[in-house]
Amino acid sequence: MDREALAERNRLLAEAYHAQSVRHKLRLRLLKLAAVFPFATVSPSSQRILLIRPDHIGDLLLTTPAIHALRRALPNAEIHMLAGPWAASVLQSNPDLDQVLTVRFPGFDRASAQQRPLQPYALLLKISRQLRVIGYSTVIIMRPDHWWGAFLAHAAGIRERVGYALPDVAPFLTRAIPFAPAHAVRQNLRLVEHITGVIPDEAVQLQLPIAPNDAQFVEDWLESIPAARDKRLVCLHTGAGTWAKQWEAARWAQLADALSEHFDAHVIFTGTSGDKLTIEQVLSQARLRHTSAAGVMGLGGLAALYQKSALVVGCDSGPMHIAAAVGTPTVTLFGPANPAEFAPWGSRERHLLLMSSIACRPCRVLDWGDDLPAYHPCLRDITVHDVFATASHLLHS
């Protein structure tokens, strides 16, 4: 199949993927019925605001400018975040939040088995009762299409419910903001600007404080690696959620060797314990010795390590946003996602992007399931030379 035909094939499949299914249309009808159910509202004695964001690390980090703006505008309010346990730790040291609550949001738990059809609704009713006990005056649904969170807010009796005017979400809202495509940071800010006023891009920064114990842990860990002493640190992050967003092990190995040789740098591969096998495969194919930090530290330690590094290179994933949050330059390899929405926030001179020219991207299909990887070359189109040249530009600057 030639490249043009492949792109057309993928475009058609992506259109089908994003089209409303019969099941989706039925759910929308049922949601509209649920939205008129007269759940009793709660009247808390103080201003208590709940933010709901079910996604993963990067998505939560991209909410921090909105949280910070809200705190500045409402210094005496209580602000809580309801997040998934898979990402909540990225907010644990955030001084703008009074409380971080967790729930295993249906549809976002990568570790869970297939749920029974009514299980998400049973969980919704259970969590809504717990939220009623706390009592909130306002809720903001931070993910634009998160109907489950909007339904939860309605069932919890929260009087003011803010979110985007998308079909599945709008029936539950009391303030529906018109949706327009934008970077995720800007999408989050638009949800609070009726309270904070408009915030210009140049005033926006991600918030990720580094705890002293995390900084000390990384200092001690680096001291235990003789090869890293007195060398520039370059971190490579191989993990990216799904195979459609990942680069090949052999290419990571070649890139690590090239960066180490040309810049007298020590390369550290970062990741969770689940990335150990992949990183071991990379290290086995490298000519030079590099270090694996897979499973060695949590998100706080990762932020501290990135802050000490000269550069972070990785595929589109949460750690790239961590690097941007602590001020470290990045090179991000983009596959199916749209960088206009999810590029690391910050100067385009310090956060460089690489992507394929294939006409079907960005398809925004992050998981192609059993479809053959050979049909989705957007990551493989990015060569080691491309990444090395881009990384070199930042390391020389």
C-alpha positions in Angstrom: 0.0 0.0 0.0 1.5 3.4 -1.0 1.7 6.2 1.5 -1.2 8.2 0.1 -3.5 5.1 0.1 -2.4 4.3 3.6 -3.2 7.8 4.9 -6.6 7.6 3.2 -7.3 4.2 4.9 -6.4 5.6 8.3 -8.4 8.7 7.8 -11.5 6.6 7.1 -10.9 4.4 10.0 -10.4 7.4 12.3 -13.6 9.0 11.1 -15.4 5.7 11.9 -13.7 5.6 15.3 -14.8 9.1 16.2 -18.3 8.8 14.8 -21.2 8.4 17.3 -22.1 4.7 17.7 -25.7 3.5 18.2 -24.6 2.8 21.8 -23.4 6.3 22.2 -26.6 7.8 20.9 -28.6 5.6 23.2 -26.5 6.7 26.2 -27.0 10.4 25.2 -30.8 9.9 25.4 -30.5 8.2 28.8 -28.2 10.9 30.1 -30.7 13.6 29.1 -33.4 11.8 31.1 -31.0 11.4 34.1 -30.3 15.1 33.9 -33.9 16.0 34.8 -34.0 13.7 37.8 -34.6 16.1 40.8 -31.6 15.2 43.0 -31.8 17.4 46.1 -29.2 20.1 46.1 -26.7 20.7 48.9 -26.2 24.1 50.6 -22.7 24.1 52.2 -22.0 26.8 54.8 -18.7 27.8 53.1 -17.4 28.2 49.6 -16.1 24.8 48.7 -15.1 24.1 45.0 -14.6 20.7 43.5 -12.6 20.2 40.3 -13.0 16.9 38.5 -10.3 15.6 36.1 -10.2 11.8 35.5 -7.2 11.6 33.2 -3.5 10.8 33.7 -0.3 12.7 34.7 0.1 15.1 31.9 -3.6 16.1 31.8 -3.6 16.9 35.6 -0.4 19.0 35.3 -2.1 21.0 32.5 -4.9 21.9 34.9 -2.5 23.6 37.4 -2.5 27.1 35.8 -6.3 27.1 36.2 -6.1 25.9 39.8 -3.5 28.6 40.5 -5.7 31.3 38.9 -8.7 30.1 40.9 -6.7 30.2 44.2 -5.5 33.8 43.5 -9.1 34.9 42.8 -10.6 33.1 45.7 -8.0 33.0 48.5 -10.5 32.0 51.2 -12.3 29.2 49.3 -11.7 25.5 49.8 -10.5 24.0 46.6 -10.6 20.2 46.2 -9.5 18.0 43.2 -11.1 14.7 42.4 -8.6 12.7 40.4 -7.6 9.1 39.5 -5.1 7.4 41.9 -2.9 6.9 38.9 -2.1 10.6 38.7 -3.1 12.2 42.0 0.5 12.3 43.4 1.4 15.0 40.8 -0.9 17.3 42.8 0.0 16.2 46.4 2.4 19.1 47.0 0.3 21.7 45.2 -0.2 24.6 47.6 -3.3 25.8 45.7 -5.3 22.8 46.7 -6.8 22.0 50.1 -7.5 18.4 49.3 -6.9 15.8 46.6 -9.5 13.0 46.6 -9.3 9.9 44.4 -11.7 7.6 42.6 -11.0 4.9 40.0 -12.9 6.6 37.2 -14.6 4.2 34.8 -13.0 4.2 31.4 -9.6 5.7 32.6 -8.3 2.8 34.8 -5.7 1.2 32.6 -5.2 -1.6 35.1 -8.8 -2.7 35.5 -10.6 -5.6 33.9 -13.7 -5.1 31.8 -16.4 -3.7 33.9 -20.0 -4.9 34.1 -22.5 -2.5 32.2 -24.0 -1.1 35.4 -20.9 -0.9 37.5 -20.0 2.7 36.5 -23.4 3.9 37.6 -23.3 2.0 40.9 -19.9 3.6 41.6 -21.3 7.0 40.6 -24.1 6.8 43.2 -21.7 5.6 45.9 -19.3 8.5 45.3 -22.1 11.0 45.0 -23.3 10.2 48.5 -19.7 10.7 49.8 -19.5 14.1 48.0 -22.9 15.1 49.5 -21.4 14.6 53.0 -18.5 16.9 52.2 -20.8 19.5 50.5 -19.7 21.6 47.6 -21.0 24.9 46.3 -19.4 24.7 42.9 -18.0 21.9 40.7 -15.9 22.4 37.5 -15.7 19.5 35.1 -12.2 20.0 33.7 -12.2 17.3 31.0 -14.5 18.7 28.2 -16.3 15.4 27.4 -16.5 13.8 30.9 -20.2 13.0 31.1 -19.6 10.6 34.0 -18.1 13.4 36.1 -20.9 15.8 35.1 -23.6 13.2 36.1 -21.7 12.6 39.4 -21.9 16.3 40.2 -25.6 16.4 39.4 -26.3 13.3 41.6 -24.1 14.9 44.4 -26.5 17.9 44.5 -23.9 20.5 43.7 -25.7 23.7 43.0 -23.4 25.3 40.4 -22.0 22.9 37.8 -19.5 24.3 35.2 -18.2 22.6 32.1 -18.1 22.6 28.4 -21.3 22.6 26.3 -20.7 19.2 24.7 -23.7 17.0 24.1 -23.0 14.3 26.8 -22.0 16.9 29.4 -24.2 19.9 28.9 -27.5 18.4 30.2 -26.0 18.3 33.7 -24.5 21.8 33.8 -25.8 25.1 35.1 -23.1 27.0 33.3 -22.2 25.5 29.9 -19.1 27.2 28.3 -19.0 27.0 24.5 -16.2 24.6 23.4 -13.5 25.7 21.0 -10.3 23.8 20.1 -7.3 25.1 21.9 -4.3 23.9 23.9 -5.5 21.9 27.0 -4.0 24.6 29.3 -6.1 27.2 27.6 -9.2 24.9 27.7 -8.8 24.5 31.5 -8.4 28.3 32.0 -11.5 29.1 30.0 -13.5 27.1 32.6 -12.5 29.4 35.4 -12.1 32.8 33.7 -15.7 33.8 34.6 -14.3 33.9 38.1 -10.6 34.9 37.5 -10.8 37.1 34.5 -8.9 36.5 31.3 -5.3 35.3 31.9 -2.8 36.0 29.0 -0.5 33.1 27.9 2.6 34.9 29.1 1.3 34.9 32.7 0.6 31.1 32.6 3.0 28.6 34.2 2.6 25.0 35.2 2.8 24.4 38.9 4.9 21.5 40.2 6.7 22.2 43.5 9.5 19.8 44.3 9.5 18.5 47.9 12.9 18.7 49.7 12.9 14.9 50.4 12.4 14.2 46.6 15.3 16.5 45.8 17.5 14.9 48.4 16.6 11.4 47.2 17.7 12.3 43.6 20.9 13.9 44.9 21.8 10.7 46.8 20.8 8.4 43.9 22.9 10.3 41.4 25.8 10.2 43.8 25.6 6.4 43.8 26.2 6.4 40.0 29.9 7.1 39.3 29.4 7.4 35.6 27.0 10.3 36.1 29.3 12.5 38.2 30.5 15.7 36.6 28.5 15.0 33.4 25.5 16.6 31.8 22.4 14.6 32.4 20.1 13.8 29.5 16.9 11.8 30.3 15.1 9.7 27.7 11.5 8.5 28.5 10.4 5.6 26.4 7.0 4.9 27.8 3.8 6.4 26.3 0.7 4.6 27.3 -0.1 2.7 24.0 2.0 1.2 21.2 0.7 3.8 18.8 2.6 6.5 20.7 5.9 4.6 21.2 9.2 4.6 19.4 11.3 1.5 18.7 13.9 0.2 21.3 16.7 0.1 18.7 16.2 3.7 18.0 16.3 4.7 21.6 19.6 2.8 22.0 21.1 4.6 19.0 20.0 8.0 20.2 21.4 7.4 23.7 24.8 6.4 22.3 24.9 9.4 20.0 24.0 11.9 22.7 26.4 10.3 25.2 29.3 10.4 22.7 28.8 13.8 21.2 27.9 15.8 24.3 29.9 13.9 27.0 26.5 13.3 28.7 25.2 10.6 30.9 21.9 9.2 29.6 19.3 8.1 32.1 16.2 6.2 30.9 13.2 7.1 33.1 10.0 5.1 33.6 7.8 3.2 36.0 8.4 -0.4 37.1 6.2 -1.4 34.2 8.8 0.1 31.8 11.7 -2.0 33.1 11.5 -4.7 30.4 11.4 -2.2 27.6 14.3 -0.2 29.0 16.3 -3.4 29.5 15.7 -4.2 25.8 17.0 -0.7 24.9 20.1 -1.0 27.1 20.9 -4.5 25.7 21.1 -2.9 22.2 23.2 0.1 23.2 27.0 0.1 22.6 27.6 2.4 25.6 26.6 2.1 29.3 23.5 4.1 30.3 21.4 4.1 33.5 17.9 2.9 34.0 15.7 4.7 36.6 12.7 2.6 35.9 10.7 2.1 39.1 13.4 3.8 41.2 11.4 7.0 42.1 7.9 8.4 42.1 6.6 11.5 40.3 8.3 13.9 42.8 11.6 12.2 42.3 11.2 12.3 38.5 10.5 16.0 38.7 13.6 16.5 40.7 15.7 14.5 38.3 14.4 16.3 35.3 15.1 19.7 37.0 18.8 18.6 37.2 18.9 17.5 33.6 20.0 19.4 30.5 17.3 17.9 28.3 14.4 15.4 28.3 13.5 13.5 25.2 10.4 11.3 24.9 7.2 10.5 23.1 4.0 12.4 23.9 3.4 11.5 27.5 3.0 12.9 31.0 6.7 13.1 31.9 7.2 15.6 29.0 4.8 17.9 30.9 6.7 17.3 34.1 9.9 18.4 32.4 8.3 21.5 31.1 6.8 22.3 34.5 10.3 22.3 36.1 11.8 24.4 33.3 13.9 21.7 31.5 14.0 21.8 27.6 12.2 19.0 25.8 12.0 17.2 22.5 8.7 15.4 22.1 7.9 12.8 19.4 4.2 13.2 18.4 2.2 10.4 16.8 -1.6 10.3 16.8 -2.3 13.1 19.3 -2.6 16.7 18.3 0.3 18.9 19.5 -1.9 22.0 19.2 -3.7 20.5 22.2 -1.0 18.6 24.1 2.4 20.0 23.3 4.5 20.8 26.4 3.5 24.2 27.6 6.1 26.9 27.3 8.5 28.6 24.8 8.5 26.9 21.4 12.3 27.6 21.4 12.8 25.4 24.4 10.1 22.7 23.7 10.6 21.3 20.3 8.3 18.9 18.5 8.9 16.2 15.9 6.1 14.5 13.9 5.5 12.6 10.7 4.3 14.3 7.5 1.8 11.5 6.8 -1.5 13.0 5.9 -3.7 11.1 8.4 -2.1 12.6 11.5 -3.2 13.8 13.9 -5.9 11.1 13.9 -6.4 11.4 17.7 -6.9 7.6 17.9 -4.5 6.7 20.7 -5.2 3.0 20.8 -5.5 1.2 17.5 -6.1 -2.1 19.3 -5.3 -5.1 17.1 -4.7 -3.2 13.9 -1.1 -3.8 12.6 1.5 -1.3 13.8 2.8 -1.3 10.2 -0.3 0.6 9.1 0.5 3.4 11.6 4.1 4.7 10.8 3.8 8.2 12.3 6.3 7.4 15.0 8.6 5.2 12.8 8.8 8.1 10.3 10.7 10.0 12.9 14.4 9.0 12.5 17.2 8.9 15.0 18.9 11.6 12.9 15.8 13.8 13.3 15.8 13.4 17.0 19.5 13.8 17.5 19.7 17.0 15.4 16.8 18.5 17.3 18.2 17.5 20.7 21.6 18.9 19.5 20.1 22.3 18.8 18.9 22.5 22.4 22.1 21.1 24.0 24.1 23.7 22.0 21.9 26.6 22.9 
